[in-house]
Amino acid sequence: MFLIKSEELTHFRILIILVILIGIIQLLTDSDKVSIKKIVVEGKNQIKAVISSETHELETIQVIQTGNVNPDRVVINTASFEDLICCPGIGEKKAKKIINERKFKPFIDWRDLEDRISGISKSQVEILKNAGVKINSED
């Protein structure tokens, strides 16, 4: 068992505080690092990563999203039901209509979406565009 004298305890506390402060300063000043929150949106995610043997840094190998997604990652012609309802103004009914309509023929453009899905107007299309939603992956 170790016995620590009163003055040694003070030095130990100062040392711990210094280590914590250095860590905080390094985190705040290291601009090369990217937060995982900026890469992956909230939801159920599975992230596979390894530590590089050369650089000793964490490298992301694969990210699998199973939760909600941001609208800017949604492509109308390929999106799942869950992805579609994450888009502004698209609820369950419109999402089902979109999925049923694209079974017959994919949407060509925004005008085609307006024509084939009741309840989607030009103003609704603008909201979807501004949110980053795309009709095709090439857009």
N, CA, C and O atoms as a GROMACS GRO file, in nm:
protein
  556
    1MET      N    1   0.083  -0.118   0.000
    1MET     CA    2   0.000   0.000   0.000
    1MET      C    3   0.088   0.124   0.000
    1MET      O    4   0.188   0.131   0.070
    2PHE      N    5   0.046   0.222  -0.081
    2PHE     CA    6   0.124   0.346  -0.092
    2PHE      C    7   0.069   0.450   0.004
    2PHE      O    8  -0.052   0.466   0.019
    3LEU      N    9   0.158   0.516   0.066
    3LEU     CA   10   0.120   0.630   0.150
    3LEU      C   11   0.168   0.757   0.081
    3LEU      O   12   0.286   0.771   0.050
    4ILE      N   13   0.076   0.847   0.060
    4ILE     CA   14   0.110   0.972  -0.008
    4ILE      C   15   0.103   1.085   0.094
    4ILE      O   16   0.005   1.102   0.166
    5LYS      N   17   0.212   1.161   0.096
    5LYS     CA   18   0.217   1.276   0.187
    5LYS      C   19   0.130   1.387   0.131
    5LYS      O   20   0.098   1.388   0.012
    6SER      N   21   0.095   1.478   0.216
    6SER     CA   22   0.006   1.588   0.180
    6SER      C   23   0.062   1.670   0.064
    6SER      O   24  -0.011   1.702  -0.029
    7GLU      N   25   0.192   1.707   0.069
    7GLU     CA   26   0.249   1.787  -0.040
    7GLU      C   27   0.261   1.707  -0.170
    7GLU      O   28   0.252   1.764  -0.278
    8GLU      N   29   0.281   1.575  -0.159
    8GLU     CA   30   0.286   1.490  -0.278
    8GLU      C   31   0.146   1.479  -0.342
    8GLU      O   32   0.134   1.472  -0.464
    9LEU      N   33   0.044   1.477  -0.259
    9LEU     CA   34  -0.092   1.471  -0.309
    9LEU      C   35  -0.126   1.597  -0.390
    9LEU      O   36  -0.190   1.589  -0.494
   10THR      N   37  -0.082   1.709  -0.342
   10THR     CA   38  -0.104   1.835  -0.414
   10THR      C   39  -0.033   1.830  -0.549
   10THR      O   40  -0.090   1.870  -0.651
   11HIS      N   41   0.092   1.782  -0.551
   11HIS     CA   42   0.168   1.772  -0.676
   11HIS      C   43   0.099   1.675  -0.772
   11HIS      O   44   0.092   1.700  -0.893
   12PHE      N   45   0.049   1.566  -0.719
   12PHE     CA   46  -0.020   1.466  -0.800
   12PHE      C   47  -0.146   1.528  -0.863
   12PHE      O   48  -0.172   1.506  -0.981
   13ARG      N   49  -0.221   1.603  -0.787
   13ARG     CA   50  -0.342   1.669  -0.839
   13ARG      C   51  -0.307   1.768  -0.949
   13ARG      O   52  -0.375   1.775  -1.051
   14ILE      N   53  -0.201   1.844  -0.928
   14ILE     CA   54  -0.157   1.942  -1.029
   14ILE      C   55  -0.116   1.869  -1.157
   14ILE      O   56  -0.149   1.914  -1.267
   15LEU      N   57  -0.045   1.760  -1.143
   15LEU     CA   58  -0.002   1.682  -1.258
   15LEU      C   59  -0.123   1.630  -1.337
   15LEU      O   60  -0.125   1.638  -1.459
   16ILE      N   61  -0.221   1.577  -1.268
   16ILE     CA   62  -0.342   1.527  -1.334
   16ILE      C   63  -0.415   1.640  -1.407
   16ILE      O   64  -0.460   1.621  -1.520
   17ILE      N   65  -0.426   1.755  -1.345
   17ILE     CA   66  -0.493   1.870  -1.407
   17ILE      C   67  -0.416   1.913  -1.532
   17ILE      O   68  -0.478   1.945  -1.633
   18LEU      N   69  -0.283   1.914  -1.525
   18LEU     CA   70  -0.203   1.951  -1.642
   18LEU      C   71  -0.223   1.854  -1.758
   18LEU      O   72  -0.236   1.896  -1.873
   19VAL      N   73  -0.227   1.727  -1.729
   19VAL     CA   74  -0.248   1.627  -1.834
   19VAL      C   75  -0.385   1.647  -1.898
   19VAL      O   76  -0.398   1.639  -2.021
   20ILE      N   77  -0.486   1.671  -1.820
   20ILE     CA   78  -0.621   1.693  -1.872
   20ILE      C   79  -0.625   1.820  -1.957
   20ILE      O   80  -0.683   1.820  -2.065
   21LEU      N   81  -0.563   1.928  -1.909
   21LEU     CA   82  -0.561   2.054  -1.985
   21LEU      C   83  -0.487   2.038  -2.118
   21LEU      O   84  -0.532   2.090  -2.220
   22ILE      N   85  -0.376   1.967  -2.117
   22ILE     CA   86  -0.301   1.945  -2.241
   22ILE      C   87  -0.388   1.866  -2.340
   22ILE      O   88  -0.390   1.897  -2.459
   23GLY      N   89  -0.459   1.767  -2.292
   23GLY     CA   90  -0.549   1.691  -2.378
   23GLY      C   91  -0.659   1.777  -2.438
   23GLY      O   92  -0.690   1.765  -2.556
   24ILE      N   93  -0.717   1.863  -2.357
   24ILE     CA   94  -0.824   1.952  -2.405
   24ILE      C   95  -0.769   2.049  -2.509
   24ILE      O   96  -0.832   2.072  -2.612
   25ILE      N   97  -0.653   2.106  -2.482
   25ILE     CA   98  -0.591   2.200  -2.576
   25ILE      C   99  -0.561   2.130  -2.708
   25ILE      O  100  -0.584   2.187  -2.815
   26GLN      N  101  -0.511   2.008  -2.702
   26GLN     CA  102  -0.482   1.934  -2.824
   26GLN      C  103  -0.609   1.906  -2.904
   26GLN      O  104  -0.608   1.918  -3.027
   27LEU      N  105  -0.716   1.871  -2.836
   27LEU     CA  106  -0.842   1.847  -2.906
   27LEU      C  107  -0.895   1.972  -2.973
   27LEU      O  108  -0.949   1.966  -3.084
   28LEU      N  109  -0.881   2.086  -2.906
   28LEU     CA  110  -0.933   2.212  -2.960
   28LEU      C  111  -0.849   2.266  -3.074
   28LEU      O  112  -0.903   2.333  -3.163
   29THR      N  113  -0.722   2.239  -3.074
   29THR     CA  114  -0.633   2.297  -3.176
   29THR      C  115  -0.604   2.203  -3.291
   29THR      O  116  -0.545   2.247  -3.390
   30ASP      N  117  -0.641   2.078  -3.284
   30ASP     CA  118  -0.611   1.982  -3.390
   30ASP      C  119  -0.720   1.990  -3.497
   30ASP      O  120  -0.819   1.919  -3.490
   31SER      N  121  -0.700   2.079  -3.597
   31SER     CA  122  -0.803   2.103  -3.698
   31SER      C  123  -0.808   1.997  -3.807
   31SER      O  124  -0.903   1.994  -3.885
   32ASP      N  125  -0.708   1.908  -3.814
   32ASP     CA  126  -0.707   1.804  -3.916
   32ASP      C  127  -0.807   1.694  -3.886
   32ASP      O  128  -0.846   1.619  -3.976
   33LYS      N  129  -0.850   1.683  -3.764
   33LYS     CA  130  -0.941   1.576  -3.724
   33LYS      C  131  -1.085   1.616  -3.757
   33LYS      O  132  -1.122   1.733  -3.751
   34VAL      N  133  -1.165   1.515  -3.792
   34VAL     CA  134  -1.305   1.537  -3.824
   34VAL      C  135  -1.388   1.455  -3.726
   34VAL      O  136  -1.361   1.337  -3.705
   35SER      N  137  -1.487   1.518  -3.669
   35SER     CA  138  -1.575   1.448  -3.576
   35SER      C  139  -1.659   1.346  -3.651
   35SER      O  140  -1.704   1.372  -3.762
   36ILE      N  141  -1.681   1.232  -3.590
   36ILE     CA  142  -1.764   1.129  -3.652
   36ILE      C  143  -1.907   1.180  -3.670
   36ILE      O  144  -1.980   1.131  -3.756
   37LYS      N  145  -1.948   1.277  -3.589
   37LYS     CA  146  -2.083   1.334  -3.600
   37LYS      C  147  -2.100   1.409  -3.731
   37LYS      O  148  -2.212   1.423  -3.780
   38LYS      N  149  -1.989   1.459  -3.790
   38LYS     CA  150  -1.998   1.529  -3.917
   38LYS      C  151  -2.005   1.432  -4.034
   38LYS      O  152  -2.047   1.469  -4.143
   39ILE      N  153  -1.965   1.309  -4.011
   39ILE     CA  154  -1.964   1.210  -4.118
   39ILE      C  155  -2.093   1.127  -4.117
   39ILE      O  156  -2.151   1.101  -4.222
   40VAL      N  157  -2.136   1.087  -4.000
   40VAL     CA  158  -2.250   0.998  -3.985
   40VAL      C  159  -2.359   1.069  -3.907
   40VAL      O  160  -2.333   1.125  -3.800
   41VAL      N  161  -2.481   1.067  -3.958
   41VAL     CA  162  -2.592   1.129  -3.887
   41VAL      C  163  -2.637   1.040  -3.773
   41VAL      O  164  -2.603   0.922  -3.767
   42GLU      N  165  -2.714   1.099  -3.682
   42GLU     CA  166  -2.762   1.022  -3.568
   42GLU      C  167  -2.853   0.910  -3.612
   42GLU      O  168  -2.922   0.921  -3.714
   43GLY      N  169  -2.853   0.806  -3.538
   43GLY     CA  170  -2.933   0.688  -3.569
   43GLY      C  171  -2.855   0.564  -3.531
   43GLY      O  172  -2.752   0.572  -3.463
   44LYS      N  173  -2.903   0.451  -3.576
   44LYS     CA  174  -2.833   0.327  -3.547
   44LYS      C  175  -2.727   0.308  -3.655
   44LYS      O  176  -2.760   0.290  -3.772
   45ASN      N  177  -2.602   0.313  -3.616
   45ASN     CA  178  -2.493   0.302  -3.711
   45ASN      C  179  -2.396   0.195  -3.666
   45ASN      O  180  -2.377   0.172  -3.546
   46GLN      N  181  -2.336   0.132  -3.762
   46GLN     CA  182  -2.233   0.033  -3.733
   46GLN      C  183  -2.106   0.082  -3.802
   46GLN      O  184  -2.102   0.099  -3.924
   47ILE      N  185  -2.003   0.106  -3.723
   47ILE     CA  186  -1.880   0.161  -3.776
   47ILE      C  187  -1.768   0.061  -3.754
   47ILE      O  188  -1.746   0.014  -3.642
   48LYS      N  189  -1.697   0.028  -3.862
   48LYS     CA  190  -1.582  -0.061  -3.851
   48LYS      C  191  -1.458   0.024  -3.876
   48LYS      O  192  -1.450   0.097  -3.975
   49ALA      N  193  -1.362   0.014  -3.784
   49ALA     CA  194  -1.241   0.095  -3.796
   49ALA      C  195  -1.120   0.015  -3.750
   49ALA      O  196  -1.133  -0.082  -3.675
   50VAL      N  197  -1.002   0.058  -3.795
   50VAL     CA  198  -0.876  -0.004  -3.753
   50VAL      C  199  -0.776   0.107  -3.723
   50VAL      O  200  -0.791   0.221  -3.769
   51ILE      N  201  -0.674   0.074  -3.646
   51ILE     CA  202  -0.566   0.169  -3.621
   51ILE      C  203  -0.455   0.136  -3.720
   51ILE      O  204  -0.407   0.023  -3.726
   52SER      N  205  -0.415   0.236  -3.796
   52SER     CA  206  -0.311   0.219  -3.897
   52SER      C  207  -0.179   0.185  -3.831
   52SER      O  208  -0.139   0.249  -3.734
   53SER      N  209  -0.111   0.083  -3.883
   53SER     CA  210   0.018   0.045  -3.827
   53SER      C  211   0.126   0.147  -3.862
   53SER      O  212   0.226   0.157  -3.791
   54GLU      N  213   0.107   0.222  -3.970
   54GLU     CA  214   0.207   0.320  -4.012
   54GLU      C  215   0.190   0.453  -3.937
   54GLU      O  216   0.286   0.506  -3.882
   55THR      N  217   0.069   0.506  -3.937
   55THR     CA  218   0.046   0.639  -3.879
   55THR      C  219  -0.008   0.634  -3.737
   55THR      O  220  -0.010   0.736  -3.669
   56HIS      N  221  -0.051   0.516  -3.693
   56HIS     CA  222  -0.110   0.497  -3.560
   56HIS      C  223  -0.234   0.583  -3.539
   56HIS      O  224  -0.263   0.627  -3.428
   57GLU      N  225  -0.306   0.606  -3.648
   57GLU     CA  226  -0.430   0.682  -3.641
   57GLU      C  227  -0.548   0.588  -3.671
   57GLU      O  228  -0.532   0.486  -3.737
   58LEU      N  229  -0.662   0.626  -3.623
   58LEU     CA  230  -0.784   0.549  -3.645
   58LEU      C  231  -0.833   0.573  -3.787
   58LEU      O  232  -0.850   0.688  -3.828
   59GLU      N  233  -0.857   0.465  -3.861
   59GLU     CA  234  -0.908   0.476  -3.998
   59GLU      C  235  -1.041   0.405  -4.006
   59GLU      O  236  -1.055   0.291  -3.962
   60THR      N  237  -1.140   0.472  -4.063
   60THR     CA  238  -1.272   0.413  -4.080
   60THR      C  239  -1.270   0.324  -4.203
   60THR      O  240  -1.230   0.367  -4.311
   61ILE      N  241  -1.314   0.200  -4.187
   61ILE     CA  242  -1.320   0.106  -4.299
   61ILE      C  243  -1.459   0.110  -4.362
   61ILE      O  244  -1.471   0.117  -4.484
   62GLN      N  245  -1.561   0.105  -4.279
   62GLN     CA  246  -1.697   0.093  -4.331
   62GLN      C  247  -1.794   0.154  -4.231
   62GLN      O  248  -1.780   0.138  -4.110
   63VAL      N  249  -1.894   0.223  -4.284
   63VAL     CA  250  -2.003   0.276  -4.202
   63VAL      C  251  -2.134   0.225  -4.261
   63VAL      O  252  -2.164   0.250  -4.378
   64ILE      N  253  -2.210   0.156  -4.180
   64ILE     CA  254  -2.340   0.104  -4.224
   64ILE      C  255  -2.447   0.177  -4.144
   64ILE      O  256  -2.451   0.167  -4.021
   65GLN      N  257  -2.534   0.250  -4.214
   65GLN     CA  258  -2.640   0.323  -4.145
   65GLN      C  259  -2.768   0.244  -4.149
   65GLN      O  260  -2.809   0.194  -4.254
   66THR      N  261  -2.832   0.234  -4.034
   66THR     CA  262  -2.961   0.166  -4.029
   66THR      C  263  -3.066   0.254  -3.963
   66THR      O  264  -3.179   0.212  -3.943
   67GLY      N  265  -3.029   0.376  -3.930
   67GLY     CA  266  -3.123   0.467  -3.866
   67GLY      C  267  -3.170   0.573  -3.963
   67GLY      O  268  -3.159   0.556  -4.085
   68ASN      N  269  -3.222   0.681  -3.911
   68ASN     CA  270  -3.267   0.791  -3.994
   68ASN      C  271  -3.150   0.852  -4.069
   68ASN      O  272  -3.036   0.848  -4.022
   69VAL      N  273  -3.177   0.906  -4.186
   69VAL     CA  274  -3.073   0.970  -4.265
   69VAL      C  275  -3.110   1.116  -4.288
   69VAL      O  276  -3.225   1.155  -4.273
   70ASN      N  277  -3.010   1.194  -4.326
   70ASN     CA  278  -3.036   1.332  -4.363
   70ASN      C  279  -3.099   1.334  -4.502
   70ASN      O  280  -3.067   1.250  -4.585
   71PRO      N  281  -3.189   1.430  -4.527
   71PRO     CA  282  -3.252   1.437  -4.659
   71PRO      C  283  -3.150   1.453  -4.772
   71PRO      O  284  -3.177   1.412  -4.885
   72ASP      N  285  -3.034   1.513  -4.744
   72ASP     CA  286  -2.936   1.534  -4.852
   72ASP      C  287  -2.870   1.404  -4.899
   72ASP      O  288  -2.789   1.406  -4.991
   73ARG      N  289  -2.904   1.294  -4.836
   73ARG     CA  290  -2.853   1.163  -4.878
   73ARG      C  291  -2.962   1.079  -4.945
   73ARG      O  292  -2.939   0.962  -4.976
   74VAL      N  293  -3.078   1.137  -4.967
   74VAL     CA  294  -3.192   1.061  -5.020
   74VAL      C  295  -3.202   1.080  -5.172
   74VAL      O  296  -3.196   1.193  -5.222
   75VAL      N  297  -3.216   0.970  -5.242
   75VAL     CA  298  -3.241   0.969  -5.387
   75VAL      C  299  -3.379   0.907  -5.406
   75VAL      O  300  -3.400   0.790  -5.374
   76ILE      N  301  -3.472   0.986  -5.457
   76ILE     CA  302  -3.612   0.944  -5.467
   76ILE      C  303  -3.629   0.809  -5.537
   76ILE      O  304  -3.708   0.726  -5.492
   77ASN      N  305  -3.556   0.787  -5.644
   77ASN     CA  306  -3.574   0.663  -5.722
   77ASN      C  307  -3.519   0.538  -5.656
   77ASN      O  308  -3.549   0.428  -5.701
   78THR      N  309  -3.440   0.552  -5.550
   78THR     CA  310  -3.382   0.433  -5.485
   78THR      C  311  -3.402   0.429  -5.334
   78THR      O  312  -3.367   0.329  -5.270
   79ALA      N  313  -3.456   0.533  -5.277
   79ALA     CA  314  -3.468   0.544  -5.131
   79ALA      C  315  -3.567   0.444  -5.073
   79ALA      O  316  -3.667   0.409  -5.136
   80SER      N  317  -3.537   0.400  -4.953
   80SER     CA  318  -3.628   0.312  -4.880
   80SER      C  319  -3.744   0.395  -4.823
   80SER      O  320  -3.740   0.518  -4.824
   81PHE      N  321  -3.844   0.327  -4.774
   81PHE     CA  322  -3.958   0.393  -4.710
   81PHE      C  323  -3.910   0.481  -4.595
   81PHE      O  324  -3.952   0.596  -4.582
   82GLU      N  325  -3.821   0.426  -4.511
   82GLU     CA  326  -3.769   0.499  -4.395
   82GLU      C  327  -3.694   0.624  -4.437
   82GLU      O  328  -3.704   0.729  -4.373
   83ASP      N  329  -3.617   0.614  -4.546
   83ASP     CA  330  -3.543   0.731  -4.595
   83ASP      C  331  -3.637   0.837  -4.649
   83ASP      O  332  -3.616   0.956  -4.626
   84LEU      N  333  -3.740   0.795  -4.720
   84LEU     CA  334  -3.834   0.891  -4.778
   84LEU      C  335  -3.908   0.971  -4.672
   84LEU      O  336  -3.927   1.092  -4.687
   85ILE      N  337  -3.950   0.904  -4.565
   85ILE     CA  338  -4.026   0.978  -4.463
   85ILE      C  339  -3.938   1.073  -4.382
   85ILE      O  340  -3.989   1.152  -4.303
   86CYS      N  341  -3.807   1.066  -4.399
   86CYS     CA  342  -3.716   1.162  -4.335
   86CYS      C  343  -3.712   1.294  -4.411
   86CYS      O  344  -3.661   1.394  -4.360
   87CYS      N  345  -3.765   1.294  -4.532
   87CYS     CA  346  -3.763   1.415  -4.615
   87CYS      C  347  -3.875   1.509  -4.573
   87CYS      O  348  -3.983   1.463  -4.536
   88PRO      N  349  -3.851   1.640  -4.579
   88PRO     CA  350  -3.954   1.736  -4.539
   88PRO      C  351  -4.077   1.728  -4.629
   88PRO      O  352  -4.066   1.735  -4.751
   89GLY      N  353  -4.192   1.714  -4.567
   89GLY     CA  354  -4.318   1.712  -4.641
   89GLY      C  355  -4.358   1.576  -4.697
   89GLY      O  356  -4.465   1.563  -4.756
   90ILE      N  357  -4.273   1.476  -4.679
   90ILE     CA  358  -4.310   1.342  -4.726
   90ILE      C  359  -4.342   1.257  -4.604
   90ILE      O  360  -4.254   1.222  -4.525
   91GLY      N  361  -4.467   1.226  -4.592
   91GLY     CA  362  -4.511   1.140  -4.482
   91GLY      C  363  -4.526   0.997  -4.531
   91GLY      O  364  -4.477   0.961  -4.638
   92GLU      N  365  -4.594   0.918  -4.452
   92GLU     CA  366  -4.609   0.776  -4.485
   92GLU      C  367  -4.688   0.756  -4.615
   92GLU      O  368  -4.650   0.672  -4.697
   93LYS      N  369  -4.796   0.830  -4.634
   93LYS     CA  370  -4.880   0.813  -4.752
   93LYS      C  371  -4.804   0.846  -4.880
   93LYS      O  372  -4.808   0.770  -4.977
   94LYS      N  373  -4.735   0.961  -4.880
   94LYS     CA  374  -4.660   1.001  -5.001
   94LYS      C  375  -4.544   0.905  -5.026
   94LYS      O  376  -4.514   0.874  -5.141
   95ALA      N  377  -4.480   0.860  -4.920
   95ALA     CA  378  -4.368   0.765  -4.937
   95ALA      C  379  -4.418   0.637  -5.002
   95ALA      O  380  -4.353   0.583  -5.092
   96LYS      N  381  -4.533   0.587  -4.958
   96LYS     CA  382  -4.590   0.465  -5.019
   96LYS      C  383  -4.625   0.489  -5.165
   96LYS      O  384  -4.601   0.403  -5.250
   97LYS      N  385  -4.683   0.607  -5.195
   97LYS     CA  386  -4.717   0.639  -5.334
   97LYS      C  387  -4.592   0.643  -5.421
   97LYS      O  388  -4.591   0.592  -5.533
   98ILE      N  389  -4.487   0.705  -5.369
   98ILE     CA  390  -4.363   0.716  -5.445
   98ILE      C  391  -4.306   0.577  -5.475
   98ILE      O  392  -4.266   0.548  -5.588
   99ILE      N  393  -4.303   0.493  -5.374
   99ILE     CA  394  -4.249   0.357  -5.392
   99ILE      C  395  -4.334   0.278  -5.491
   99ILE      O  396  -4.279   0.207  -5.576
  100ASN      N  397  -4.466   0.289  -5.483
  100ASN     CA  398  -4.553   0.217  -5.577
  100ASN      C  399  -4.537   0.269  -5.720
  100ASN      O  400  -4.532   0.190  -5.813
  101GLU      N  401  -4.529   0.400  -5.737
  101GLU     CA  402  -4.518   0.458  -5.871
  101GLU      C  403  -4.384   0.423  -5.938
  101GLU      O  404  -4.381   0.395  -6.058
  102ARG      N  405  -4.278   0.424  -5.862
  102ARG     CA  406  -4.147   0.397  -5.925
  102ARG      C  407  -4.128   0.250  -5.959
  102ARG      O  408  -4.035   0.215  -6.032
  103LYS      N  409  -4.216   0.161  -5.908
  103LYS     CA  410  -4.212   0.021  -5.950
  103LYS      C  411  -4.246   0.008  -6.099
  103LYS      O  412  -4.191  -0.076  -6.169
  104PHE      N  413  -4.337   0.094  -6.145
  104PHE     CA  414  -4.376   0.092  -6.285
  104PHE      C  415  -4.271   0.158  -6.373
  104PHE      O  416  -4.237   0.109  -6.481
  105LYS      N  417  -4.221   0.272  -6.325
  105LYS     CA  418  -4.124   0.348  -6.403
  105LYS      C  419  -4.054   0.447  -6.310
  105LYS      O  420  -4.122   0.518  -6.236
  106PRO      N  421  -3.921   0.454  -6.313
  106PRO     CA  422  -3.852   0.552  -6.228
  106PRO      C  423  -3.891   0.695  -6.268
  106PRO      O  424  -3.930   0.720  -6.381
  107PHE      N  425  -3.879   0.785  -6.174
  107PHE     CA  426  -3.910   0.924  -6.202
  107PHE      C  427  -3.799   0.984  -6.288
  107PHE      O  428  -3.680   0.964  -6.261
  108ILE      N  429  -3.839   1.057  -6.391
  108ILE     CA  430  -3.742   1.116  -6.483
  108ILE      C  431  -3.682   1.243  -6.424
  108ILE      O  432  -3.560   1.263  -6.426
  109ASP      N  433  -3.769   1.328  -6.371
  109ASP     CA  434  -3.723   1.455  -6.313
  109ASP      C  435  -3.827   1.502  -6.211
  109ASP      O  436  -3.923   1.430  -6.181
  110TRP      N  437  -3.807   1.622  -6.159
  110TRP     CA  438  -3.897   1.675  -6.056
  110TRP      C  439  -4.038   1.695  -6.110
  110TRP      O  440  -4.136   1.673  -6.040
  111ARG      N  441  -4.048   1.738  -6.235
  111ARG     CA  442  -4.179   1.760  -6.297
  111ARG      C  443  -4.257   1.628  -6.303
  111ARG      O  444  -4.377   1.624  -6.277
  112ASP      N  445  -4.188   1.520  -6.337
  112ASP     CA  446  -4.250   1.387  -6.342
  112ASP      C  447  -4.301   1.347  -6.204
  112ASP      O  448  -4.409   1.288  -6.191
  113LEU      N  449  -4.224   1.378  -6.101
  113LEU     CA  450  -4.267   1.349  -5.963
  113LEU      C  451  -4.394   1.426  -5.929
  113LEU      O  452  -4.488   1.371  -5.872
  114GLU      N  453  -4.396   1.555  -5.964
  114GLU     CA  454  -4.514   1.639  -5.940
  114GLU      C  455  -4.638   1.582  -6.009
  114GLU      O  456  -4.746   1.577  -5.950
  115ASP      N  457  -4.621   1.539  -6.134
  115ASP     CA  458  -4.734   1.490  -6.214
  115ASP      C  459  -4.788   1.357  -6.161
  115ASP      O  460  -4.910   1.335  -6.163
  116ARG      N  461  -4.702   1.271  -6.114
  116ARG     CA  462  -4.743   1.136  -6.077
  116ARG      C  463  -4.781   1.118  -5.930
  116ARG      O  464  -4.850   1.023  -5.896
  117ILE      N  465  -4.736   1.208  -5.843
  117ILE     CA  466  -4.766   1.196  -5.700
  117ILE      C  467  -4.854   1.313  -5.657
  117ILE      O  468  -4.810   1.428  -5.655
  118SER      N  469  -4.978   1.281  -5.622
  118SER     CA  470  -5.068   1.387  -5.578
  118SER      C  471  -5.021   1.440  -5.442
  118SER      O  472  -4.978   1.365  -5.355
  119GLY      N  473  -5.031   1.570  -5.427
  119GLY     CA  474  -4.989   1.632  -5.301
  119GLY      C  475  -4.848   1.687  -5.305
  119GLY      O  476  -4.804   1.752  -5.210
  120ILE      N  477  -4.777   1.663  -5.414
  120ILE     CA  478  -4.644   1.723  -5.428
  120ILE      C  479  -4.655   1.835  -5.530
  120ILE      O  480  -4.680   1.811  -5.649
  121SER      N  481  -4.636   1.956  -5.483
  121SER     CA  482  -4.650   2.075  -5.567
  121SER      C  483  -4.511   2.132  -5.599
  121SER      O  484  -4.409   2.079  -5.555
  122LYS      N  485  -4.510   2.240  -5.677
  122LYS     CA  486  -4.382   2.305  -5.711
  122LYS      C  487  -4.314   2.357  -5.584
  122LYS      O  488  -4.192   2.348  -5.572
  123SER      N  489  -4.392   2.410  -5.492
  123SER     CA  490  -4.332   2.460  -5.367
  123SER      C  491  -4.275   2.345  -5.284
  123SER      O  492  -4.171   2.360  -5.221
  124GLN      N  493  -4.344   2.230  -5.285
  124GLN     CA  494  -4.294   2.111  -5.214
  124GLN      C  495  -4.164   2.062  -5.278
  124GLN      O  496  -4.071   2.023  -5.208
  125VAL      N  497  -4.158   2.066  -5.411
  125VAL     CA  498  -4.037   2.026  -5.482
  125VAL      C  499  -3.921   2.117  -5.444
  125VAL      O  500  -3.809   2.070  -5.422
  126GLU      N  501  -3.946   2.246  -5.435
  126GLU     CA  502  -3.840   2.340  -5.396
  126GLU      C  503  -3.788   2.311  -5.256
  126GLU      O  504  -3.668   2.319  -5.230
  127ILE      N  505  -3.879   2.277  -5.166
  127ILE     CA  506  -3.839   2.242  -5.028
  127ILE      C  507  -3.750   2.117  -5.030
  127ILE      O  508  -3.648   2.111  -4.962
  128LEU      N  509  -3.790   2.018  -5.110
  128LEU     CA  510  -3.710   1.895  -5.121
  128LEU      C  511  -3.573   1.923  -5.182
  128LEU      O  512  -3.472   1.871  -5.134
  129LYS      N  513  -3.569   2.005  -5.287
  129LYS     CA  514  -3.441   2.040  -5.350
  129LYS      C  515  -3.350   2.112  -5.251
  129LYS      O  516  -3.231   2.082  -5.242
  130ASN      N  517  -3.407   2.207  -5.178
  130ASN     CA  518  -3.328   2.284  -5.081
  130ASN      C  519  -3.275   2.196  -4.968
  130ASN      O  520  -3.172   2.227  -4.908
  131ALA      N  521  -3.345   2.088  -4.939
  131ALA     CA  522  -3.300   1.995  -4.834
  131ALA      C  523  -3.191   1.901  -4.887
  131ALA      O  524  -3.128   1.829  -4.810
  132GLY      N  525  -3.171   1.902  -5.021
  132GLY     CA  526  -3.066   1.818  -5.079
  132GLY      C  527  -3.114   1.687  -5.137
  132GLY      O  528  -3.033   1.605  -5.180
  133VAL      N  529  -3.245   1.666  -5.139
  133VAL     CA  530  -3.302   1.543  -5.195
  133VAL      C  531  -3.278   1.543  -5.345
  133VAL      O  532  -3.283   1.648  -5.409
  134LYS      N  533  -3.251   1.426  -5.401
  134LYS     CA  534  -3.227   1.412  -5.545
  134LYS      C  535  -3.326   1.313  -5.604
  134LYS      O  536  -3.375   1.224  -5.534
  135ILE      N  537  -3.355   1.328  -5.734
  135ILE     CA  538  -3.441   1.232  -5.803
  135ILE      C  539  -3.359   1.109  -5.842
  135ILE      O  540  -3.399   0.996  -5.816
  136ASN      N  541  -3.244   1.133  -5.905
  136ASN     CA  542  -3.155   1.027  -5.949
  136ASN      C  543  -3.019   1.045  -5.883
  136ASN      O  544  -2.987   1.155  -5.838
  137SER      N  545  -2.940   0.941  -5.878
  137SER     CA  546  -2.809   0.952  -5.816
  137SER      C  547  -2.714   1.041  -5.897
  137SER      O  548  -2.614   1.089  -5.843
  138GLU      N  549  -2.743   1.062  -6.024
  138GLU     CA  550  -2.657   1.146  -6.107
  138GLU      C  551  -2.680   1.295  -6.084
  138GLU      O  552  -2.596   1.376  -6.123
  139ASP      N  553  -2.792   1.332  -6.023
  139ASP     CA  554  -2.825   1.475  -6.002
  139ASP      C  555  -2.722   1.542  -5.913
  139ASP      O  556  -2.734   1.662  -5.885
   0.00000   0.00000   0.00000
